[in-house]
Each structure stands twice: as C-alpha cells, then as structure tokens.
Amino acid sequence: MAATAAASNHRVALPILCLLIALSGILLTRAELPRFAHPSKDDGSLSLLVLGDWGRNGDYNQSEVAFQMGIIGEKLEVDFVISTGDNFYDRGLKGTEDPEFEESFSKIYTAPSLQKEWYSVLGNHDYRGDVEAQLSPILKKMDNRWICLRSFIVDTEIVEFFFVDTTPFVDKYFNDPEDEIYDWKAILPRRKYLSNLLKEFDSALKDSNAKWKIVVGHHTLKSAGSHGDTQELHHQLLPILEENKVDFYLNGHDHCLQHISSTNSPLQYFTSGGGSKAWRGDINWMDPKELKFYYDGQGFMSLQINPSQANFTFFDIFGNILHQWSSTKPLLHSTI
C-alpha cells in the first residue's frame, strides 16, 4: 500500500511540478519596461512641456521656440520636458562625441526653467544615425537633463507616461528605405522585437493604477499633416491603447501642431512636432468633428495636470496661445 500511495503522490506531484516550472519560466522571461519615478508637486499637480522634431543647430526658428519655452516654462514651473523624437537632424548622432548634441541641445535650451529632465524617444531620423550613441549614459554625463531610451515609463504618481519606440513598426523603413541606412542593430529579428514590445507595453498598461495614462511615441496615429495616419500603429498599437483606456497619445513626426479627437473612443491625439522646420500649407483636411486644431508653423505644447483635470495649451514662436483644451475626471470620495 505504501508503494501504491507513493506512486499516486508522484502522479499528483508531477503535473504540479511541471506547472511550477512553466510559471517560473514565464516569470523569468517576462521583461519589464524601464521605469523612472518623477514626483509631482506638493499639491499633487504636474506641469511639463512637449516638443518634437527640433535638433537643427538653432536654425529654422529652433532658437526662437527654445526662447519661448524658457519663458512659458518659468511661468508654469515645469517639472520636466518630453521630446517626441527626431531629436537630431538630419541623421541622428554620429557618436557620443558628435558636437551636434551640444550644438542642437545643450547650447539651445539654456533657460533656467528648462534645466529639468528631458524624457526623449527616438524618431526615424534618429535611427539614421548611431542609435546607441543617443541612448548612451555618456550623454547624460555631458548634460544631466538627457534621458533617452527606446521604450520606458515615467511614473509621476497621478499619471504614468508610457514612451514607445514607434520607428521599427513602420514597414517602409525596412522595405523601401531609398538611400537611407537605418541602425537596426538591436531591433532584428524585427518580428520578435515588436512582439515582445507589444506584450511588455500591454502588460504595463494593464498593471497601471494611475489616474491618467498617457502614451508618447514619435509617429502619428491620427494626423491631418503630410505623413497622415501611421497604419502599422493603427493595426498593432491602437487596439492596446483603446483596450487599456489610455487618455492621450502624444507624438511628433508631422512638423506641425494639432489636436485630434476620436469618434470611436475617448482617446485624444496631440501632435507637437513644431520644434524647428515646419511645413507651411501642408494639411490634409479631416472631419471637423475630429480635427479640433491645426497649425502649420513652429511651436510647442504644455500640459498641466492634476488628479481631476488635464489642461493642454499650444504656443507659437512668439508665445501666443493658439489652442487650449481641457479634460476632467471625477475625484473619488471616501464613503467612511
């Protein structure tokens, strides 16, 4: 009977052991996005600026935009800056010693109010240079504001910002790069990279308990500008945003300022790609129910947010307010 009992216990224990091994494998192989904690102000609010498509040695009104950012940044007491990519034109950085980093960043955004963290994603032009240089901690030693990764999270308690690397999603950069060479060293095999990224991204959004969820990428999801909608992101990324009730998507890529709402979900789209060279007269008209604002010139955006309200404002190179929009959420009250 002892032998029979032992055999029975073995039959029961074996499936359990296999299950534990499988679960441990999931835990070991599940990667998590890098996370930065950035506290909000004492009153629970947060202020920041959003800028994209900027690095041109101060040309194309980049310096003028930077000057106004300094003024607005002081008024709003900004906590940090978000860069939506295409940080250095025309082909990213050549290496960590490339003078472009100082000429287009450190020597341009010199205002005291802008001496805060710059959380930055990569754009397609950044992928035309040495990507690892732009991600290198060496740059942070040169200018401690600089924080640039492929995909990561900034947790400010009231809001979580999910930065996503959008360039590898776009087929034409692989299938029809024309005369450009892209730095795909850490991306290949591409299908595996994108699959892992989407799983990590979806998991992070599902785990989030933040009052607000904001996603930041370089490429457009919805746009009335030259590039229009990025179909690859529509098919692969947008369903995850909608399923996880993301509030706002911030991007660059189109060299303009725009605000687009969705008729299918509460998700709002904000393009801040006017950091330097803009494309005058370049607009593809959309449904006026969706296109709330479009400006084909240089400028930037601010976001002031607290647990119950988010305020977006677009500015031009003279500091004029071009467009304002607000969203509210109810405060939860205790029943005790």
Secondary structure as GFF3:
##gff-version 3
##sequence-region A 1 336
A	DSSP	alpha_helix	2	29	.	.	.	ID=ss1
A	DSSP	beta_strand	35	37	.	.	.	ID=ss2
A	DSSP	beta_strand	46	51	.	.	.	ID=ss3
A	DSSP	alpha_helix	62	76	.	.	.	ID=ss4
A	DSSP	beta_strand	80	83	.	.	.	ID=ss5
A	DSSP	alpha_helix	100	101	.	.	.	ID=ss6
A	DSSP	pi_helix	102	106	.	.	.	ID=ss7
A	DSSP	three_ten_helix	112	114	.	.	.	ID=ss8
A	DSSP	beta_strand	118	120	.	.	.	ID=ss9
A	DSSP	three_ten_helix	126	128	.	.	.	ID=ss10
A	DSSP	alpha_helix	131	135	.	.	.	ID=ss11
A	DSSP	alpha_helix	137	142	.	.	.	ID=ss12
A	DSSP	beta_strand	146	148	.	.	.	ID=ss13
A	DSSP	beta_strand	152	155	.	.	.	ID=ss14
A	DSSP	beta_strand	159	163	.	.	.	ID=ss15
A	DSSP	three_ten_helix	167	169	.	.	.	ID=ss16
A	DSSP	alpha_helix	172	175	.	.	.	ID=ss17
A	DSSP	alpha_helix	190	207	.	.	.	ID=ss18
A	DSSP	beta_strand	212	216	.	.	.	ID=ss19
A	DSSP	alpha_helix	231	236	.	.	.	ID=ss20
A	DSSP	alpha_helix	238	243	.	.	.	ID=ss21
A	DSSP	beta_strand	248	251	.	.	.	ID=ss22
A	DSSP	beta_strand	257	261	.	.	.	ID=ss23
A	DSSP	beta_strand	268	272	.	.	.	ID=ss24
A	DSSP	beta_strand	291	295	.	.	.	ID=ss25
A	DSSP	beta_strand	299	305	.	.	.	ID=ss26
A	DSSP	beta_strand	309	316	.	.	.	ID=ss27
A	DSSP	beta_strand	321	328	.	.	.	ID=ss28
###
